[in-house]
């Protein structure tokens, strides 16, 4: 995740439902602390998260067998704070975040080639 500069666990556990962590995130000139909790956990299949920092919302990663390959689906639903333009800022930032996430997925894909 090229936008994640540091990750710190905030709970004793480091995997599974209830795991809490914060990530120092940098997107262009914007830096913020993303606070997350794992809400769903099925090893090898599913991880859901809740964002509770300045940017709020949910995220979900799912893995699905497709023949001899694996499909990764990454969903995010985020709400931006007023100083980031709220819902208008979210719509304006969508193409930027999409590029960042596509780069993150390409980096992950290269690790498994």
Secondary structure, DSSP 8 states (H G I E B T S, - for coil): -TTEEEEEE-SS-SSSTT-EEEEEEEETTEEEEEEEEEEEEETTTEEEEEEESSSEEEEEEEEEEETTEEEEEEEEEEE--GGGTHHHHHHHHHHHHHHHHHHHHHHHHHHT-
